[in-house]
């Protein structure tokens, strides 16, 4: 289905030309009711949402109304770009005569093909824009998925670092415990060495003293 479905040019409620694409429903009746309410005394532009899936968009230029029915997915940019284009074309070709005529569909034979051609052109433009938006969304989605994968991978690496850190902490604790035991062992070895040296010194002194005093009972020194 085309983005722009129906288009009309009018002078107030008087329809000067129209073209309808593949759309059903009472859009023509709703359009006529809307045209009767639009004030043409000053230029304006407006958009109304209908049934949650269509939008009526119109321009008022020099007392002429340019209106189109579009799918809601077309947004506002495409319908109003279309209306701007047909407003310029219609004003150049029929502007003066259109404001003077009182005949309904007076310019249908001449300008309805223009409405159709421009509707098809801008509908294709709208589809292209939607495709570009979808591609952009897909690209963003892919980038986000890659970023999430990187974050998850980084999380795994952080978990590995935590495990490694815990291992280092255990190793450090074991090292401190081993160092403490080694220090105690070295202290005891040093103490034993000092005791042995002291004992040897005492023994040597006793031998020297015994030799000087005439024997182990120290007879000459008593």
Backbone as numpy.savetxt, mean C-alpha at the origin, in Angstrom:
# Nx Ny Nz CAx CAy CAz Cx Cy Cz
-19.84 -4.50 -21.11 -20.69 -3.30 -21.11 -19.80 -2.06 -21.11
-20.22 -1.06 -21.89 -19.45 0.17 -21.98 -19.54 0.96 -20.70
-18.54 1.79 -20.46 -18.53 2.63 -19.26 -19.60 3.71 -19.36
-19.77 4.29 -20.56 -20.81 5.30 -20.79 -21.94 4.64 -21.58
-23.16 4.68 -21.05 -24.25 3.87 -21.59 -25.30 4.67 -22.36
-25.44 5.93 -22.02 -26.53 6.72 -22.61 -26.12 8.18 -22.56
-26.51 8.93 -23.62 -26.12 10.34 -23.67 -27.23 11.16 -24.33
-27.36 12.39 -23.85 -28.40 13.27 -24.39 -27.92 14.72 -24.36
-28.38 15.48 -25.36 -28.16 16.93 -25.39 -29.54 17.57 -25.40
-29.75 18.56 -24.52 -31.08 19.17 -24.44 -30.98 20.67 -24.21
-32.09 21.33 -24.51 -32.25 22.74 -24.15 -33.32 22.78 -23.09
-32.90 22.79 -21.84 -33.86 22.60 -20.76 -34.41 21.18 -20.84
-35.72 21.00 -20.74 -36.31 19.66 -20.84 -36.49 19.17 -22.29
-36.20 20.03 -23.26 -36.37 19.66 -24.67 -35.15 18.89 -25.16
-35.34 17.60 -25.45 -34.24 16.76 -25.93 -33.96 17.07 -27.39
-32.71 17.46 -27.67 -32.33 17.81 -29.04 -31.74 16.61 -29.78
-31.01 15.76 -29.06 -30.50 14.52 -29.64 -30.09 13.59 -28.52
-30.06 12.29 -28.82 -29.67 11.31 -27.81 -29.14 10.07 -28.49
-28.37 9.30 -27.72 -27.93 7.99 -28.20 -27.88 7.05 -27.00
-28.39 5.84 -27.21 -28.44 4.85 -26.14 -27.63 3.62 -26.52
-26.77 3.19 -25.61 -26.04 1.96 -25.80 -26.82 0.78 -25.24
-26.11 -0.27 -24.87 -26.76 -1.47 -24.35 -27.08 -1.29 -22.87
-28.23 -0.69 -22.60 -28.66 -0.49 -21.22 -30.17 -0.62 -21.15
-30.65 -1.26 -20.11 -32.09 -1.43 -19.95 -32.60 -0.56 -18.83
-33.89 -0.69 -18.53 -34.47 0.06 -17.43 -35.16 1.33 -17.90
-35.56 2.15 -16.94 -36.32 3.37 -17.22 -35.43 4.60 -17.22
-34.20 4.45 -17.69 -33.24 5.55 -17.66 -33.73 6.76 -18.44
-34.45 6.53 -19.57 -34.94 7.65 -20.38 -35.96 8.47 -19.60
-36.84 7.79 -18.86 -37.84 8.49 -18.05 -37.18 9.26 -16.92
-36.20 8.62 -16.27 -35.48 9.28 -15.18 -34.73 10.49 -15.71
-34.13 10.34 -16.90 -33.40 11.46 -17.52 -34.33 12.63 -17.79
-35.52 12.34 -18.31 -36.48 13.41 -18.61 -36.89 14.14 -17.33
-37.12 13.38 -16.27 -37.48 14.01 -14.99 -36.34 14.87 -14.47
-35.11 14.39 -14.67 -33.95 15.15 -14.22 -33.78 16.43 -15.04
-34.00 16.34 -16.36 -33.87 17.52 -17.22 -34.86 18.61 -16.84
-36.04 18.21 -16.40 -37.05 19.19 -16.02 -36.67 19.95 -14.75
-35.76 19.37 -13.96 -35.36 20.01 -12.70 -34.07 20.81 -12.83
-33.32 20.61 -13.91 -32.03 21.29 -14.06 -32.25 22.75 -14.48
-31.63 23.65 -13.75 -31.71 25.07 -14.08 -30.60 25.40 -15.08
-30.97 26.05 -16.18 -30.01 26.30 -17.26 -29.54 27.76 -17.30
-29.95 28.54 -16.30 -29.60 29.97 -16.33 -28.10 30.21 -16.16
-27.39 29.30 -15.49 -25.95 29.46 -15.35 -25.25 28.11 -15.51
-24.01 28.18 -15.95 -23.24 26.96 -16.19 -23.05 26.18 -14.88
-23.07 24.87 -15.01 -22.92 24.02 -13.82 -22.51 22.63 -14.25
-22.11 21.84 -13.27 -21.85 20.42 -13.49 -22.24 19.67 -12.23
-22.83 18.48 -12.43 -23.33 17.74 -11.29 -23.33 16.25 -11.61
-23.33 15.45 -10.55 -23.34 14.00 -10.71 -24.24 13.39 -9.65
-25.07 12.40 -10.05 -25.96 11.69 -9.14 -25.76 10.19 -9.30
-25.79 9.48 -8.19 -25.68 8.02 -8.22 -27.08 7.43 -8.26
-27.27 6.42 -9.13 -28.57 5.77 -9.27 -28.41 4.26 -9.08
-29.22 3.70 -8.20 -29.27 2.25 -7.95 -27.93 1.69 -7.48
-27.03 2.54 -7.06 -25.75 2.07 -6.53 -24.76 1.59 -7.56
-25.15 1.56 -8.85 -24.23 1.07 -9.87 -24.14 1.96 -11.11
-24.97 3.01 -11.17 -24.92 3.95 -12.29 -24.78 5.38 -11.75
-24.33 6.26 -12.63 -24.27 7.68 -12.26 -24.79 8.52 -13.42
-25.63 9.52 -13.08 -26.06 10.52 -14.04 -25.13 11.72 -13.88
-24.48 12.11 -14.97 -23.54 13.22 -14.95 -23.98 14.24 -15.99
-23.97 15.53 -15.62 -24.38 16.52 -16.62 -23.60 17.82 -16.49
-23.51 18.51 -17.63 -22.94 19.85 -17.72 -24.01 20.79 -18.24
-23.99 22.02 -17.76 -24.82 23.08 -18.33 -23.87 24.10 -18.93
-23.98 24.29 -20.25 -23.14 25.25 -20.97 -24.03 26.13 -21.85
-24.06 27.41 -21.56 -24.81 28.36 -22.39 -26.25 27.89 -22.62
-26.92 27.50 -21.55 -28.33 27.09 -21.52 -28.58 25.72 -22.16
-27.54 25.03 -22.57 -27.69 23.68 -23.10 -27.19 22.67 -22.07
-27.89 21.54 -21.99 -27.54 20.50 -21.02 -26.95 19.31 -21.76
-25.80 18.86 -21.28 -25.13 17.68 -21.84 -25.08 16.64 -20.72
-25.78 15.53 -20.93 -25.95 14.55 -19.86 -25.58 13.15 -20.35
-25.01 12.36 -19.45 -24.73 10.96 -19.79 -24.98 10.07 -18.58
-25.33 8.83 -18.87 -25.47 7.78 -17.87 -24.26 6.87 -17.99
-23.57 6.63 -16.88 -22.35 5.82 -16.91 -22.35 4.81 -15.78
-21.56 3.78 -15.96 -21.35 2.84 -14.86 -20.62 3.55 -13.73
-20.95 3.18 -12.51 -20.33 3.82 -11.35 -18.82 3.58 -11.35
-18.40 2.45 -11.94 -16.97 2.12 -11.98 -16.18 3.07 -12.87
-16.88 3.82 -13.73 -16.19 4.78 -14.61 -15.71 6.00 -13.84
-16.21 6.17 -12.60 -15.83 7.33 -11.82 -16.45 8.60 -12.37
-15.78 9.73 -12.16 -16.28 11.01 -12.66 -15.41 11.59 -13.77
-14.13 11.26 -13.76 -13.21 11.87 -14.72 -13.59 11.54 -16.16
-13.86 10.25 -16.43 -14.17 9.84 -17.81 -15.50 10.42 -18.29
-16.60 10.30 -17.53 -17.86 10.88 -18.00 -17.78 12.39 -18.25
-17.12 13.13 -17.37 -17.06 14.58 -17.56 -16.09 14.97 -18.68
-15.07 14.16 -18.91 -14.21 14.42 -20.07 -15.01 14.22 -21.35
-15.86 13.19 -21.35 -16.74 12.95 -22.50 -17.71 14.12 -22.70
-18.34 14.57 -21.62 -19.30 15.67 -21.72 -18.63 16.97 -22.18
-17.43 17.23 -21.69 -16.69 18.41 -22.15 -16.46 18.36 -23.66
-16.11 17.17 -24.14 -15.80 17.02 -25.57 -17.05 17.23 -26.43
-18.16 16.58 -26.07 -19.35 16.73 -26.91 -19.95 18.14 -26.78
-19.75 18.78 -25.63 -20.24 20.15 -25.46 -19.52 21.09 -26.43
-18.21 20.93 -26.55 -17.45 21.77 -27.48 -17.87 21.49 -28.93
-18.02 20.22 -29.26 -18.37 19.84 -30.63 -19.78 20.31 -30.99
-20.73 20.12 -30.07 -22.11 20.51 -30.37 -22.24 22.03 -30.47
-21.55 22.75 -29.60 -21.61 24.21 -29.62 -21.07 24.75 -30.94
-19.97 24.16 -31.42 -19.39 24.60 -32.68 -20.32 24.34 -33.86
-21.01 23.20 -33.83 -21.83 22.80 -34.98 -23.27 23.34 -34.91
-23.87 23.34 -33.71 -25.31 23.63 -33.64 -25.70 24.57 -32.50
-24.74 25.19 -31.85 -25.05 25.96 -30.64 -26.14 26.99 -30.81
-26.00 27.86 -31.79 -26.98 28.95 -31.98 -28.34 28.40 -32.37
-28.36 27.49 -33.33 -29.63 26.92 -33.80 -30.31 26.12 -32.70
-29.53 25.45 -31.85 -30.11 24.62 -30.80 -30.89 25.45 -29.80
-30.43 26.66 -29.54 -31.13 27.50 -28.57 -32.38 28.16 -29.15
-32.53 28.09 -30.48 -33.69 28.72 -31.12 -34.78 27.72 -31.51
-34.44 26.44 -31.59 -35.41 25.46 -32.06 -36.35 25.01 -30.95
-37.51 24.54 -31.35 -38.48 23.96 -30.41 -38.84 22.54 -30.83
-38.09 22.00 -31.80 -38.38 20.66 -32.31 -37.60 19.62 -31.51
-38.32 18.62 -31.03 -37.70 17.53 -30.27 -36.88 16.67 -31.23
-35.69 16.27 -30.81 -34.75 15.46 -31.59 -34.36 16.15 -32.91
-34.31 17.46 -32.90 -34.02 18.22 -34.12 -32.65 17.90 -34.69
-31.69 17.49 -33.84 -30.32 17.26 -34.32 -29.90 15.79 -34.17
-30.89 14.91 -34.01 -30.58 13.51 -33.76 -29.87 12.87 -34.96
-30.37 13.13 -36.16 -29.79 12.50 -37.34 -28.34 12.93 -37.54
-28.05 14.17 -37.22 -26.72 14.71 -37.46 -25.74 14.42 -36.32
-26.22 14.52 -35.07 -25.27 14.48 -33.95 -25.29 13.17 -33.15
-26.32 12.35 -33.29 -26.35 11.07 -32.57 -25.15 10.19 -32.91
-24.72 10.13 -34.21 -23.52 9.35 -34.52 -22.27 9.88 -33.80
-22.22 11.20 -33.60 -21.09 11.79 -32.87 -21.13 11.34 -31.41
-22.33 11.35 -30.83 -22.48 10.88 -29.45 -22.01 9.43 -29.33
-22.41 8.61 -30.29 -22.04 7.20 -30.26 -20.52 7.03 -30.36
-19.91 7.72 -31.32 -18.46 7.59 -31.53 -17.69 8.03 -30.29
-18.10 9.14 -29.71 -17.39 9.64 -28.53 -17.65 8.76 -27.30
-18.86 8.21 -27.20 -19.15 7.28 -26.10 -18.24 6.06 -26.18
-18.10 5.51 -27.38 -17.25 4.34 -27.56 -15.79 4.67 -27.27
-15.36 5.85 -27.73 -13.97 6.26 -27.51 -13.67 6.42 -26.02
-14.52 7.18 -25.32 -14.26 7.44 -23.90 -14.52 6.21 -23.03
-15.43 5.34 -23.47 -15.64 4.09 -22.74 -14.38 3.23 -22.82
-13.78 3.20 -24.02 -12.52 2.45 -24.17 -11.42 3.07 -23.33
-11.39 4.42 -23.29 -10.42 5.10 -22.45 -10.62 4.74 -20.99
-11.91 4.70 -20.59 -12.21 4.35 -19.21 -11.78 2.94 -18.88
-12.01 2.00 -19.82 -11.59 0.61 -19.59 -10.08 0.52 -19.49
-9.39 1.32 -20.35 -7.93 1.33 -20.30 -7.43 1.86 -18.97
-8.09 2.94 -18.48 -7.70 3.51 -17.19 -7.92 2.50 -16.07
-9.06 1.81 -16.13 -9.34 0.81 -15.10 -8.31 -0.30 -15.13
-7.92 -0.69 -16.36 -6.90 -1.72 -16.49 -5.57 -1.24 -15.91
-5.23 0.03 -16.19 -3.99 0.59 -15.64 -4.04 0.60 -14.11
-5.20 0.99 -13.58 -5.35 1.01 -12.12 -5.20 -0.39 -11.55
-5.84 -1.38 -12.24 -5.75 -2.76 -11.77 -4.32 -3.26 -11.82
-3.60 -2.91 -12.92 -2.21 -3.31 -13.03 -1.37 -2.66 -11.93
-1.67 -1.39 -11.64 -0.95 -0.70 -10.56 -1.21 -1.38 -9.22
-2.49 -1.74 -9.00 -2.83 -2.44 -7.76 -2.13 -3.78 -7.67
-2.07 -4.49 -8.82 -1.38 -5.78 -8.84 0.11 -5.60 -8.53
0.70 -4.54 -9.11 2.12 -4.28 -8.85 2.35 -3.98 -7.38
1.46 -3.15 -6.82 1.58 -2.83 -5.39 1.43 -4.09 -4.55
0.47 -4.95 -4.95 0.24 -6.20 -4.23 1.48 -7.08 -4.27
2.11 -7.16 -5.47 3.32 -7.98 -5.60 4.45 -7.43 -4.74
4.60 -6.10 -4.75 5.66 -5.48 -3.94 5.41 -5.74 -2.46
4.15 -5.63 -2.03 3.82 -5.87 -0.63 4.10 -7.32 -0.25
3.77 -8.25 -1.17 4.04 -9.66 -0.90 5.54 -9.91 -0.77
6.33 -9.26 -1.65 7.78 -9.40 -1.56 8.30 -8.83 -0.25
7.74 -7.66 0.14 8.18 -7.05 1.39 7.83 -7.93 2.59
6.62 -8.52 2.54 6.21 -9.42 3.63 7.14 -10.62 3.69
7.49 -11.17 2.50 8.41 -12.31 2.46 9.76 -11.93 3.06
10.23 -10.72 2.71 11.51 -10.26 3.26 11.43 -10.10 4.78
10.28 -9.56 5.24 10.11 -9.38 6.68 10.10 -10.72 7.39
9.36 -11.69 6.78 9.31 -13.02 7.38 10.69 -13.67 7.38
11.40 -13.49 6.24 12.76 -14.04 6.16 13.66 -13.39 7.20
13.49 -12.07 7.34 14.27 -11.36 8.34 13.93 -11.84 9.74
12.62 -12.15 9.94 12.20 -12.68 11.23 12.88 -14.01 11.53
12.99 -14.87 10.47 13.68 -16.15 10.66 15.14 -15.91 11.02
15.77 -14.94 10.35 17.17 -14.64 10.65 17.31 -14.10 12.06
16.34 -13.29 12.48 16.38 -12.77 13.85 16.23 -13.91 14.85
15.35 -14.88 14.51 15.21 -16.04 15.39 16.52 -16.80 15.48
17.21 -16.94 14.32 18.51 -17.62 14.33 19.50 -16.86 15.20
19.46 -15.51 15.10 20.37 -14.70 15.91 20.06 -14.86 17.39
18.76 -14.96 17.71 18.37 -15.15 19.11 18.92 -16.48 19.61
18.76 -17.53 18.78 19.28 -18.85 19.17 20.79 -18.79 19.34
21.47 -18.13 18.36 22.92 -18.01 18.46 23.31 -17.21 19.70
22.55 -16.15 19.98 22.84 -15.33 21.16 22.67 -16.15 22.43
21.59 -16.95 22.46 21.38 -17.80 23.64 22.51 -18.80 23.78
22.98 -19.32 22.62 24.10 -20.26 22.65 25.36 -19.59 23.17
25.57 -18.35 22.73 26.75 -17.61 23.20 26.64 -17.32 24.70
25.42 -17.02 25.16 25.23 -16.77 26.58 25.53 -18.02 27.39
25.05 -19.18 26.89 25.34 -20.44 27.58 26.83 -20.72 27.59
27.47 -20.48 26.43 28.92 -20.69 26.33 29.67 -19.78 27.28
29.20 -18.50 27.34 29.84 -17.54 28.24 29.69 -17.97 29.69
28.49 -18.46 30.04 28.27 -18.91 31.42 29.16 -20.10 31.74
29.24 -21.03 30.79 30.11 -22.20 30.99 31.57 -21.78 31.13
31.95 -20.78 30.31 33.33 -20.30 30.36 33.63 -19.68 31.72
32.67 -18.84 32.21 32.88 -18.22 33.51 32.97 -19.27 34.62
32.11 -20.29 34.53 32.13 -21.35 35.54 33.44 -22.11 35.49
33.89 -22.42 34.26 35.16 -23.13 34.11 36.33 -22.30 34.59
36.28 -20.99 34.29 37.36 -20.10 34.71 37.43 -20.02 36.23
36.25 -20.00 36.86 36.22 -19.94 38.33 36.83 -21.21 38.93
36.46 -22.36 38.35 37.02 -23.61 38.86 38.53 -23.67 38.63
38.98 -23.19 37.48 40.41 -23.18 37.18 41.15 -22.27 38.14
40.53 -21.10 38.44 41.17 -20.17 39.37 41.32 -20.80 40.75
40.26 -21.50 41.19 40.34 -22.17 42.49 41.42 -23.26 42.49
41.48 -24.00 41.37 42.48 -25.07 41.28 43.89 -24.50 41.30
44.11 -23.40 40.58 45.43 -22.76 40.57 45.78 -22.22 41.95
44.78 -21.69 42.66 45.03 -21.16 44.01 45.47 -22.27 44.95
44.78 -23.42 44.87 45.16 -24.56 45.72 46.54 -25.08 45.34
46.83 -25.15 44.06 48.15 -25.61 43.63 49.24 -24.66 44.14
48.95 -23.36 44.06 49.92 -22.38 44.54 50.13 -22.51 46.05
49.02 -22.74 46.78 49.12 -22.90 48.23 49.92 -24.15 48.59
49.65 -25.24 47.86 50.41 -26.48 48.12 51.90 -26.27 47.85
52.20 -25.56 46.77 53.60 -25.30 46.44 54.28 -24.51 47.55
53.57 -23.48 48.03 54.13 -22.67 49.10 54.35 -23.50 50.37
53.40 -24.37 50.70 53.53 -25.23 51.89 54.73 -26.16 51.75
54.87 -26.75 50.56 55.99 -27.67 50.33 57.32 -26.94 50.44
57.39 -25.74 49.83 58.63 -24.96 49.89 58.94 -24.59 51.34
57.90 -24.18 52.07 58.10 -23.82 53.48 58.59 -25.03 54.28
58.02 -26.19 54.00 58.44 -27.41 54.71 59.89 -27.75 54.40
60.26 -27.60 53.11 61.65 -27.89 52.71 62.61 -26.92 53.40
62.23 -25.64 53.45 63.08 -24.63 54.10 63.27 -24.97 55.59
62.16 -25.33 56.25 62.24 -25.69 57.67 63.13 -26.92 57.87
62.97 -27.90 56.98 63.77 -29.13 57.08 65.25 -28.83 56.90
65.56 -27.99 55.90 66.97 -27.63 55.66 67.54 -26.87 56.85
66.76 -25.96 57.41 67.22 -25.20 58.58 67.48 -26.13 59.76
66.60 -27.12 59.93 66.79 -28.08 61.02 68.07 -28.89 60.82
68.35 -29.29 59.57 69.57 -30.04 59.28 70.80 -29.20 59.57
70.76 -27.94 59.13 71.91 -27.06 59.38 72.10 -26.83 60.88
71.00 -26.65 61.58 71.08 -26.43 63.02 71.59 -27.68 63.75
71.13 -28.85 63.31 71.59 -30.11 63.93 73.06 -30.33 63.68
73.53 -29.99 62.50 74.94 -30.15 62.17 75.79 -29.20 63.01
75.28 -28.01 63.22 76.05 -27.04 64.01 76.05 -27.37 65.49
75.01 -28.04 65.94 74.85 -28.32 67.37 75.26 -29.75 67.73
75.89 -30.47 66.85 76.44 -31.78 67.16 75.46 -32.91 67.06
74.34 -32.75 66.45 73.40 -33.85 66.25 71.97 -33.39 66.29
71.11 -34.40 66.08 69.69 -34.07 65.98 69.11 -33.66 67.33
69.82 -34.04 68.43 69.31 -33.67 69.77 69.89 -32.35 70.24
70.72 -31.75 69.40 71.36 -30.45 69.69 72.11 -30.47 71.03
73.05 -31.47 71.24 73.74 -31.56 72.54 74.64 -30.36 72.83
75.24 -29.83 71.81 76.19 -28.74 72.05 75.50 -27.40 72.17
74.22 -27.36 71.84 73.49 -26.07 71.88 72.52 -26.01 73.05
72.47 -27.06 73.84 71.51 -27.05 74.94 72.12 -26.41 76.17
